[in-house]
Amino acid sequence: MDMKQVNAGKLRAIGYDANGRILRVEFDDRKLVEYAGVPQETWRRLSTSGSMWSYFRDNVEDEYAARRVR
């Protein structure tokens, strides 16, 4: 999965697998978490948001099943 480097709040990189509907997020502490069942529209809104950290907290963090990868 390609990761897009970002500098938004605690987010450092984000990536998305459209086939599996998996959002991968790397945080500033190097923790890597995958969120399952994320629609492509949510990914689009997150990746183009002017306030990515706020969008993530409000629309992803507690809305989708998370699995820590690292």
Rosetta silent file (secondary structure, phi, psi, omega in degrees, C-alpha in Angstrom):
SEQUENCE: MDMKQVNAGKLRAIGYDANGRILRVEFDDRKLVEYAGVPQETWRRLSTSGSMWSYFRDNVEDEYAARRVR
SCORE:     score description
SCORE:     0.000 S_00000001
   1 L     0.000  128.072  176.215    0.000    0.000    0.000 S_00000001
   2 L   -72.884  136.768  179.240    1.413    3.397   -0.961 S_00000001
   3 E  -111.035  136.492  178.220    1.621    5.809    1.942 S_00000001
   4 E   -99.181  120.068  178.547    1.234    9.566    1.561 S_00000001
   5 E   -69.614  132.599  178.670    3.476   11.556    3.911 S_00000001
   6 E  -136.693  163.729  174.242    1.528   14.169    5.851 S_00000001
   7 E  -136.440   80.942 -173.151    2.204   16.499    8.752 S_00000001
   8 E  -136.344  103.373 -177.486   -1.196   16.980   10.340 S_00000001
   9 L    59.805 -124.754  179.525   -1.547   16.871   14.102 S_00000001
  10 L   -91.648   -0.186  179.875   -0.344   13.426   15.170 S_00000001
  11 E   -83.076  134.774  177.185   -0.655   11.965   11.647 S_00000001
  12 E  -116.326  -27.426  178.413    2.580   11.331    9.740 S_00000001
  13 E  -159.047  148.718  177.963    1.419    9.156    6.825 S_00000001
  14 E  -137.860  148.811  176.896   -1.821    7.749    5.412 S_00000001
  15 E  -149.380  161.728 -176.459   -2.596    5.112    2.811 S_00000001
  16 E  -144.438  134.726  173.384   -5.646    3.360    1.407 S_00000001
  17 E  -107.645  104.597 -175.827   -6.386   -0.012   -0.184 S_00000001
  18 L   -65.251  -36.659 -179.287   -9.570    0.482   -2.232 S_00000001
  19 L   -65.786  -43.250 -179.008  -10.076   -3.254   -2.865 S_00000001
  20 L   -91.819   -6.914 -177.156   -9.900   -4.165    0.815 S_00000001
  21 L    54.800   46.572 -178.965  -11.356   -0.846    2.036 S_00000001
  22 E  -114.372  127.676  174.755   -8.480   -0.541    4.500 S_00000001
  23 E  -102.194  127.407  177.919   -7.113    2.779    5.704 S_00000001
  24 E  -111.172  132.654 -177.188   -3.585    2.667    7.125 S_00000001
  25 E  -128.344  129.842  171.934   -2.422    5.472    9.403 S_00000001
  26 E  -107.264  131.032 -178.351    1.046    6.137   10.800 S_00000001
  27 E   -98.896  168.992 -176.734    1.199    8.379   13.858 S_00000001
  28 L   -65.228  -17.545  176.015    4.010   10.624   15.079 S_00000001
  29 L   -91.102   11.810  178.961    5.036    7.960   17.645 S_00000001
  30 L    74.098    3.524  175.015    5.560    5.543   14.672 S_00000001
  31 L   -65.119  137.269 -179.439    2.494    3.497   15.665 S_00000001
  32 E  -120.025  124.194 -175.979    0.837    2.038   12.560 S_00000001
  33 E  -128.847  138.212  174.493   -2.898    1.265   12.646 S_00000001
  34 E  -108.321  136.421  178.024   -5.233   -0.166    9.995 S_00000001
  35 E  -112.930  126.052 -174.932   -8.930    0.700    9.937 S_00000001
  36 E   -94.728  147.704  174.144  -11.238   -1.797    8.199 S_00000001
  37 L    77.469   22.178 -177.727  -14.344   -1.090    6.130 S_00000001
  38 L   -82.278  121.394  179.357  -13.490    2.515    5.311 S_00000001
  39 L   -66.449  152.602 -179.994  -15.402    3.743    2.235 S_00000001
  40 H   -59.814  -33.727  179.017  -13.461    5.346   -0.601 S_00000001
  41 H   -64.830  -37.280  176.491  -15.369    8.606   -0.055 S_00000001
  42 H   -65.092  -41.984  175.978  -14.088    8.789    3.541 S_00000001
  43 H   -60.617  -45.843 -179.269  -10.546    8.248    2.237 S_00000001
  44 H   -59.996  -45.967 -179.120  -11.013   10.974   -0.362 S_00000001
  45 H   -65.415  -41.415  178.097  -12.309   13.435    2.216 S_00000001
  46 H   -63.002  -49.691 -173.268   -9.531   12.603    4.678 S_00000001
  47 H   -70.547  -16.115  179.068   -6.732   12.816    2.125 S_00000001
  48 H  -112.124    3.748 -176.397   -7.918   16.173    0.774 S_00000001
  49 L   -69.656  140.649  173.975   -9.003   17.740    4.060 S_00000001
  50 L   -75.971  -14.844  178.498   -7.493   21.054    5.097 S_00000001
  51 L  -132.323   68.715 -171.888   -7.769   19.824    8.681 S_00000001
  52 H   -58.447  -43.475 -178.732   -6.766   16.181    8.324 S_00000001
  53 H   -62.286  -45.057  178.955   -6.218   15.496   12.032 S_00000001
  54 H   -64.128  -42.863  179.020   -9.658   16.861   12.960 S_00000001
  55 H   -61.669  -44.042  179.112  -11.327   14.933   10.130 S_00000001
  56 H   -59.119  -49.803 -178.929   -9.584   11.740   11.249 S_00000001
  57 H   -61.395  -41.465 -175.054  -10.646   12.176   14.894 S_00000001
  58 H   -80.004  -28.293 -169.553  -14.240   13.056   14.007 S_00000001
  59 H  -123.198   -7.962 -176.546  -14.886   10.578   11.184 S_00000001
  60 L  -126.268  -53.245 -167.215  -12.475    7.639   11.399 S_00000001
  61 L   -46.323  -50.593 -177.759  -10.851    7.028   14.779 S_00000001
  62 L  -105.779    7.376 -175.816  -13.863    5.646   16.660 S_00000001
  63 L   -98.153  -21.274 -174.716  -16.032    4.771   13.645 S_00000001
  64 L  -127.656  151.891  178.330  -14.132    1.802   12.167 S_00000001
  65 E   -64.151  130.668 -176.694  -12.565   -1.369   13.546 S_00000001
  66 E  -113.065  146.722  176.224   -8.873   -0.762   14.205 S_00000001
  67 E  -137.602  121.879  179.154   -5.939   -3.158   14.249 S_00000001
  68 E   -75.003  128.248 -179.604   -2.483   -2.112   15.366 S_00000001
  69 L   -97.210  -37.428  179.963    0.160   -3.229   12.866 S_00000001
  70 L  -147.091    0.000    0.000    3.184   -1.700   14.594 S_00000001
